[in-house]
Amino acid sequence: MTSTRRDVLRLLGLGAVAVAGVPGCSLLTGTPQPQLLTSAAPLPRPYAVPLPVPEVAKPVRSAGGADFYELTERAAEVEVLPGLRTGIWGYGGTFPGPTIQARAGRRTVVKLVNQLGEPTVLHLHGGHTPPESDGFPTDLVAPGASREYVFPLEQRAATLWYHDHRMDYTGPQVWRGLAGMFLVRDAEEEALPLPAGERDVPLLICDRSFAADGTMLYPALEGRPGVREAYMGGVLGDVILVNGAPWPELRVARARYRLRLCNASNARTYELTTGGPLVQIGTDGGLLAQPRTVRQLRLAPGERADVVVDFSAYKVGQHVELRNLAGEGAQARVMRFAVDRDERDESAVPARLSTVEALDPGKAKVTREFEFSSGGMGWLINGKPFDPKRMEARPRLGDIEVWRLTSDVAHPVHLHLDHFQVLTVNGERPQGPPGWKDTVELREAQTVEIVTRFTDYRGRYVLHCHNLEHEDMAMMAAFEVI
């Protein structure tokens, strides 16, 4: 893998590109910013489409203390925009893929069957996973082939998600539809009186743009000089999708609901608000120690948050919008809740949710520096493009380490294998109760210190930007736990 190869990288074209303006740059650094694709298709009015809830996957068999699933990747045509057919790549031919519900400590085996015309890689984002099943970006599943991924799930209950992780092609392949939710449950969480059943709602949020015939737009870089440069900063869609539907509506009772928010966008960051209190109970790595009430919640690509919204504060007939304060126009809307009935509600949010071990940075064996920056025609970590054969770090199994992350422009940074805790942001302790994370947003010209402990598995993993266009343009580093 060389920078020359990336200069001629051909991403998969998903339709003609409508370029909205000229490439933007950071005022501070002059580096490219995400760019918006403008849809040519007729778009539905907001909240005209009901919220779909992805099907829950069923094991094909259970034996020996393990559950076995099969995910078949295939092309399909689905109705995303009313009245139009959109070609997707989907797990099971759906977008998003089916939701997998698994038990902490119970082995989950997923057989990935590739019926597409391109290689793929499966990554369980947030999974504490052996290296051979983590989805290293060069561990390709060829067209017509299959591979078993083994997830021991020796970890807490949490909202995870799974998606494609092929080197150089993650952005277009996730954009086509290769993503789905993965929920880990455990006895500790189930003992709490949190909203459950139909009031426990996964919400996979992403943005897309569409050609006049319903085809998904994505920069077709082959043979179009300047297009790659225009979208080097990341690709934004002008249609906000939730569970694959544009600006949908969910009918709710006057009761508490648990919303599992997942930012599955390639490059868009959301500032989510309902205008009322959001009670945050969890983050990437599961429950917080105690709930945290906020008015808005920021999620960079790859991040998740679990919140409880109490719709009993509203009257039957009222509507509650989930809005994006970081967007303008149609991109400021996400979805709407229609309060349409009274129902009994015995759920509650207890003052104490879980025990969260605080890692002691004073016990760190080493502090490592990772600088995220632009360079030439790609994105770099510590001044170098990704090379799967070069190990940027070799932490020892069982060691606690502090990693100091610095940025030029905004980069959501995702660490594979183990969750971490945020120590400082520009030298300041973050507000709110500590929680376990696997993705953290570096804002422009920012330094974030994280502390983590490497447990259970030796082998190769990666640290990378979860702006998928940055990732595809080399902003990734391999490390090996020894």
VOGU-3710 file (C-alpha; in Angstrom, 3 decimals, decimal comma):
1> mtstrrdvlr> 0,000/0,000/0,000  1,499/3,275/-1,108  0,350/6,857/-1,433  0,646/6,493/-5,221  -1,948/3,741/-5,189  -4,283/5,991/-3,242  -3,787/8,783/-5,759  -5,420/6,586/-8,389  -7,919/4,968/-6,035  -11,194/4,204/-7,740
11> llglgavava> -14,133/4,285/-5,354  -17,414/2,705/-6,401  -19,621/5,169/-8,294  -23,260/5,059/-7,106  -24,665/7,509/-9,654  -23,982/10,915/-11,117  -22,712/13,550/-8,713  -24,358/16,932/-8,207  -21,679/19,120/-6,624  -23,001/21,716/-4,202
21> gvpgcslltg> -20,569/24,594/-4,491  -16,803/24,325/-4,345  -14,690/22,383/-1,874  -14,752/23,940/1,592  -11,680/24,416/3,728  -10,993/24,933/7,390  -10,370/28,585/8,130  -7,665/27,497/10,557  -5,727/25,039/8,425  -6,952/25,263/4,824
31> tpqpqlltsa> -7,711/21,522/4,805  -10,854/20,170/3,078  -14,196/19,985/4,862  -17,108/17,588/4,169  -19,103/18,432/1,050  -22,824/18,137/0,369  -24,326/16,133/-2,492  -27,601/17,634/-3,741  -30,457/15,247/-4,557  -32,276/15,474/-7,883
41> aplprpyavp> -35,045/13,092/-6,798  -38,394/14,391/-5,504  -38,150/14,247/-1,724  -41,046/13,481/0,629  -42,359/16,082/3,032  -40,940/15,576/6,522  -42,654/13,046/8,768  -44,794/11,538/5,985  -43,142/8,103/6,251  -43,593/5,783/9,259
51> lpvpevakpv> -40,442/4,733/11,092  -39,441/1,193/10,106  -37,973/-1,020/12,808  -35,416/-3,451/11,361  -36,175/-7,131/11,684  -34,516/-8,916/14,603  -32,258/-11,664/13,267  -32,948/-15,220/14,420  -30,158/-17,738/14,945  -30,018/-20,485/12,340
61> rsaggadfye> -29,077/-22,767/15,238  -27,901/-22,726/18,854  -25,483/-25,312/20,198  -22,631/-25,647/22,672  -23,390/-22,382/24,423  -23,304/-20,403/21,169  -25,801/-18,825/18,793  -25,117/-19,058/15,052  -26,329/-16,422/12,596  -25,995/-16,064/8,855
71> lteraaevev> -25,761/-12,699/7,103  -25,911/-12,787/3,318  -24,718/-9,642/1,560  -26,598/-9,094/-1,662  -27,805/-6,385/-3,983  -31,473/-5,479/-3,801  -33,940/-2,780/-4,778  -35,897/-1,180/-1,956  -38,208/1,797/-1,550  -36,319/4,467/0,386
81> lpglrtgiwg> -38,032/7,487/-1,176  -41,785/6,983/-1,721  -42,553/5,838/-5,259  -38,930/5,213/-6,277  -36,759/2,106/-6,225  -33,221/2,420/-4,897  -30,491/-0,127/-5,460  -28,646/-1,049/-2,284  -26,133/-3,503/-0,968  -27,644/-4,974/2,172
91> yggtfpgpti> -27,182/-7,647/4,784  -30,083/-9,902/3,902  -30,918/-7,442/1,131  -32,206/-4,824/3,582  -31,066/-1,350/4,634  -30,239/-1,290/7,488  -29,454/-4,944/7,982  -31,298/-7,029/10,584  -30,703/-6,205/14,249  -28,763/-8,881/16,116
101> qaragrrtvv> -29,647/-9,221/19,806  -27,030/-11,125/21,769  -26,164/-11,998/25,369  -23,022/-10,806/27,087  -20,729/-13,764/27,710  -22,530/-16,003/25,220  -20,590/-16,758/22,067  -22,198/-15,350/18,928  -21,001/-16,704/15,574  -21,897/-14,789/12,416
111> klvnqlgept> -21,328/-16,438/9,035  -20,914/-13,731/6,401  -21,850/-14,848/2,880  -20,724/-12,454/0,143  -23,064/-12,510/-2,854  -21,848/-9,121/-4,099  -19,437/-8,398/-6,909  -16,800/-6,860/-4,623  -14,794/-8,045/-1,586  -16,123/-7,089/1,840
121> vlhlhgghtp> -15,052/-7,184/5,488  -17,346/-7,354/8,540  -16,542/-5,279/11,637  -18,518/-5,361/14,888  -18,089/-1,743/15,967  -17,628/-1,699/19,729  -17,089/-5,434/19,950  -14,394/-6,840/22,244  -13,275/-9,304/19,645  -10,383/-11,674/18,806
131> pesdgfptdl> -8,186/-10,279/16,005  -9,160/-12,898/13,443  -12,823/-11,815/13,800  -12,364/-8,079/14,290  -12,552/-7,152/10,608  -8,979/-6,068/9,929  -9,385/-4,068/6,696  -7,312/-6,451/4,545  -9,029/-9,647/5,800  -11,243/-9,748/2,721
141> vapgasreyv> -14,215/-11,995/2,018  -14,138/-12,461/-1,763  -17,261/-12,479/-3,946  -18,913/-15,874/-3,655  -16,984/-16,732/-0,481  -18,002/-16,838/3,177  -16,325/-16,415/6,550  -17,284/-17,079/10,161  -16,776/-14,284/12,682  -16,703/-15,392/16,319
151> fpleqraatl> -17,768/-12,837/18,941  -17,243/-14,109/22,531  -18,940/-10,912/23,840  -17,027/-10,851/27,110  -18,256/-7,303/27,652  -21,059/-5,236/29,175  -24,493/-4,732/27,669  -24,259/-1,969/25,056  -25,603/-0,614/21,783  -23,160/-1,703/19,070
161> wyhdhrmdyt> -23,424/-1,755/15,303  -21,858/-3,718/12,479  -20,689/-2,487/9,086  -18,333/-3,082/6,195  -14,639/-2,352/6,843  -12,855/-3,017/3,550  -9,638/-1,038/3,124  -10,062/1,962/0,779  -13,764/1,208/0,181  -15,517/1,478/3,549
171> gpqvwrglag> -17,179/4,804/2,620  -18,954/3,733/-0,579  -19,829/0,269/0,716  -21,407/1,545/3,925  -23,118/4,293/1,883  -24,705/1,590/-0,281  -26,263/0,047/2,838  -23,843/-2,344/4,570  -24,684/-1,466/8,187  -26,934/-2,735/10,968
181> mflvrdaeee> -27,481/-2,638/14,737  -26,090/-5,172/17,226  -27,483/-5,043/20,776  -25,707/-6,777/23,653  -27,871/-7,489/26,703  -26,963/-8,679/30,197  -28,600/-9,465/33,545  -27,426/-6,252/35,214  -29,202/-4,085/32,668  -32,313/-6,278/32,550
191> alplpagerd> -32,705/-5,963/36,328  -33,263/-2,221/35,914  -36,794/-0,859/35,321  -35,805/0,831/32,055  -38,217/0,999/29,090  -38,238/-2,326/27,247  -39,994/-4,204/24,485  -41,602/-1,893/21,920  -40,414/1,070/23,981  -36,761/0,145/23,440
201> vpllicdrsf> -36,167/1,576/19,960  -32,942/1,342/17,902  -32,452/4,428/15,708  -29,702/4,140/13,085  -29,259/7,677/11,725  -27,459/8,444/8,464  -27,606/10,807/5,497  -27,812/10,025/1,782  -28,487/11,810/-1,511  -30,443/10,535/-4,509
211> aadgtmlypa> -30,455/10,924/-8,287  -33,740/11,635/-10,063  -34,432/7,903/-10,536  -33,812/7,096/-6,856  -30,217/5,903/-7,284  -27,948/6,760/-4,362  -25,432/9,452/-5,248  -21,781/9,077/-4,313  -18,684/10,669/-5,867  -17,715/8,651/-8,953
221> legrpgvrea> -14,040/9,411/-8,927  -12,855/7,439/-11,956  -12,348/9,705/-14,951  -13,557/12,876/-13,235  -10,572/15,126/-12,451  -11,032/17,159/-9,311  -13,981/15,191/-7,896  -11,804/13,199/-5,499  -10,266/16,396/-4,178  -13,712/17,987/-3,787
231> ymggvlgdvi> -14,883/15,183/-1,498  -11,620/14,440/0,320  -13,089/16,068/3,432  -16,051/13,686/3,547  -19,413/13,111/1,882  -22,670/14,584/3,219  -26,154/13,652/2,033  -29,078/16,071/1,994  -31,657/13,476/3,114  -31,632/12,354/6,746
241> lvngapwpel> -32,602/8,702/7,105  -33,573/6,902/10,300  -33,626/3,121/10,016  -33,478/3,658/6,261  -36,508/5,982/6,026  -36,439/9,726/5,210  -37,468/11,984/8,115  -39,841/9,357/9,531  -42,501/9,524/12,232  -43,011/7,128/15,147
251> rvararyrlr> -46,330/6,960/16,989  -45,747/6,731/20,735  -47,735/6,418/23,952  -47,558/8,882/26,815  -44,774/6,862/28,428  -41,001/6,603/28,685  -39,079/5,336/25,664  -35,484/4,221/25,407  -33,918/5,502/22,190  -30,692/3,819/21,068
261> lcnasnarty> -29,090/6,521/18,921  -26,391/5,470/16,461  -24,653/7,896/14,100  -24,013/5,715/11,042  -23,279/8,640/8,699  -20,086/8,741/6,666  -19,091/12,262/7,744  -22,041/14,123/9,334  -22,061/15,077/13,025  -25,415/15,597/14,754
271> elttggplvq> -26,461/17,853/17,642  -29,665/16,088/18,636  -32,453/17,685/20,661  -36,184/17,286/21,252  -36,457/20,691/22,905  -37,058/18,908/26,206  -34,915/16,877/28,601  -32,959/13,895/27,289  -31,928/11,517/30,044  -28,729/9,871/28,874
281> igtdggllaq> -28,248/6,426/30,381  -25,529/4,975/28,161  -22,763/5,642/25,707  -20,710/3,541/23,257  -19,629/1,008/25,876  -22,881/0,625/27,809  -24,550/2,089/30,870  -23,279/5,137/32,704  -22,899/4,910/36,470  -25,783/7,356/36,879
291> prtvrqlrla> -28,108/9,090/34,437  -27,279/12,489/32,994  -29,954/14,950/31,906  -29,059/17,110/28,902  -30,910/19,359/26,456  -28,894/18,266/23,442  -26,509/15,476/22,547  -23,647/15,576/20,060  -22,817/12,419/18,104  -19,931/12,229/15,626
301> pgeradvvvd> -19,813/9,385/13,052  -19,593/6,025/14,804  -20,746/7,274/18,223  -23,800/5,956/20,052  -25,862/7,123/23,018  -28,830/5,630/24,852  -31,383/8,157/26,083  -34,770/7,992/27,758  -37,487/10,419/26,664  -40,609/10,732/28,804
311> fsaykvgqhv> -43,524/11,395/26,468  -45,955/11,604/29,402  -44,869/15,251/29,567  -46,906/15,789/26,370  -50,619/15,587/25,577  -52,243/13,186/23,150  -52,146/14,859/19,755  -48,857/16,670/20,310  -45,795/16,139/18,147  -42,189/16,022/19,335
321> elrnlagega> -39,441/16,621/16,807  -35,961/15,142/17,040  -33,913/17,912/15,451  -30,291/18,398/14,448  -28,930/21,717/15,672  -25,782/21,157/13,591  -27,787/21,132/10,339  -29,595/23,706/8,254  -32,847/23,463/6,305  -33,952/19,883/5,750
331> qarvmrfavd> -30,791/18,597/7,425  -31,940/20,222/10,676  -34,771/17,677/10,855  -34,259/14,052/11,865  -37,627/12,479/12,772  -40,852/13,121/14,685  -42,746/11,395/17,477  -46,560/11,577/17,393  -48,089/11,160/20,861  -51,352/9,354/20,110
341> rderdesavp> -52,465/7,370/23,163  -52,365/6,779/26,908  -50,776/3,592/28,223  -49,694/2,265/31,567  -45,994/2,795/32,197  -44,117/1,063/34,995  -40,648/1,973/33,751  -38,292/4,298/35,603  -34,762/5,617/35,388  -33,016/4,782/38,672
351> arlstveald> -30,518/7,170/40,212  -27,895/4,429/40,051  -27,455/2,477/36,824  -24,196/0,561/36,988  -20,689/0,415/38,391  -18,152/1,945/36,028  -14,533/1,235/36,879  -12,394/4,349/36,516  -9,050/3,501/34,952  -6,136/5,135/36,775
361> pgkakvtref> -3,892/7,015/34,316  -1,221/7,001/37,022  -0,829/3,274/36,351  -0,245/3,778/32,626  2,877/2,025/31,366  3,306/4,488/28,511  1,787/7,617/26,951  1,617/7,539/23,166  1,086/10,410/20,723  -1,171/10,174/17,659
371> efssggmgwl> -1,418/13,181/15,369  -4,276/13,248/12,836  -3,518/15,545/9,898  -3,841/16,038/6,149  -0,972/15,562/3,743  -0,892/15,721/-0,033  -3,755/13,650/-1,455  -4,650/11,784/1,726  -5,040/11,840/5,491  -2,251/10,809/7,855
381> ingkpfdpkr> -1,631/9,546/11,379  1,746/10,595/12,764  2,664/11,876/9,312  2,155/8,512/7,572  -0,600/6,910/5,480  -1,978/3,537/6,525  0,223/0,534/5,893  -1,309/-2,725/7,172  2,178/-4,197/7,659  3,495/-1,356/9,837
391> mearprlgdi> 2,623/-1,397/13,545  2,343/2,115/14,979  2,282/0,746/18,542  2,842/-2,544/20,371  1,030/-2,383/23,731  1,400/-5,329/26,098  -1,558/-7,453/27,065  -2,989/-6,265/30,392  -1,270/-2,881/30,307  -2,982/0,448/30,874
401> evwrltsdva> -1,884/3,139/28,431  -2,684/6,806/27,818  -3,055/7,837/24,192  -2,894/11,536/23,337  -4,821/12,352/20,151  -4,373/15,678/18,333  -6,143/16,955/15,228  -6,018/19,501/12,455  -9,707/19,435/11,473  -12,495/17,400/13,054
411> hpvhlhldhf> -11,834/13,657/13,234  -14,024/11,080/15,031  -11,415/8,582/16,241  -12,351/4,914/16,708  -10,247/2,403/18,652  -10,700/-1,312/17,995  -10,484/-4,081/20,633  -11,007/-2,214/23,913  -13,145/0,637/25,125  -11,534/3,676/26,699
421> qvltvngerp> -12,309/6,614/28,980  -11,769/10,253/28,067  -9,334/11,886/30,499  -9,002/15,425/29,170  -10,144/17,617/26,285  -7,613/20,390/25,643  -6,314/19,787/29,161  -9,754/20,034/30,845  -11,646/17,184/32,479  -14,892/16,429/30,601
431> qgppgwkdtv> -18,192/17,175/32,321  -20,637/14,473/33,369  -20,180/10,950/34,721  -17,394/8,873/33,171  -18,396/6,295/30,608  -16,818/3,734/28,328  -16,237/4,876/24,754  -14,896/3,391/21,529  -15,199/6,553/19,411  -14,367/10,117/20,405
441> elreaqtvei> -14,690/13,306/18,401  -11,604/15,421/17,971  -12,733/18,884/17,021  -10,612/21,279/15,001  -7,135/21,869/16,513  -8,001/19,845/19,599  -6,142/17,439/21,869  -7,970/14,612/23,647  -6,324/12,212/26,094  -7,829/8,755/26,529
451> vtrftdyrgr> -6,920/5,893/28,844  -7,450/2,244/27,983  -6,407/-1,237/29,055  -5,636/-3,971/26,531  -7,298/-7,213/27,580  -7,905/-10,821/26,521  -6,526/-10,926/22,980  -3,132/-10,553/21,339  -2,907/-9,622/17,684  -3,406/-6,881/15,075
461> yvlhchnleh> -6,016/-4,137/15,412  -6,494/-0,619/14,075  -7,066/2,940/15,245  -8,652/5,206/12,645  -10,778/8,207/11,808  -14,459/7,269/11,445  -15,103/9,934/8,855  -15,232/7,164/6,280  -13,728/9,204/3,471  -10,798/10,120/5,747
471> edmammaafe> -10,448/6,435/6,632  -10,474/5,393/2,969  -7,827/7,993/2,209  -5,320/6,431/4,607  -6,206/7,867/8,067  -5,685/4,587/9,874  -2,899/3,041/11,953  -2,338/-0,601/12,850  -1,210/-1,690/16,300  -0,380/-5,081/17,739
481> vi> -1,137/-6,282/21,249  1,789/-8,461/22,340
//
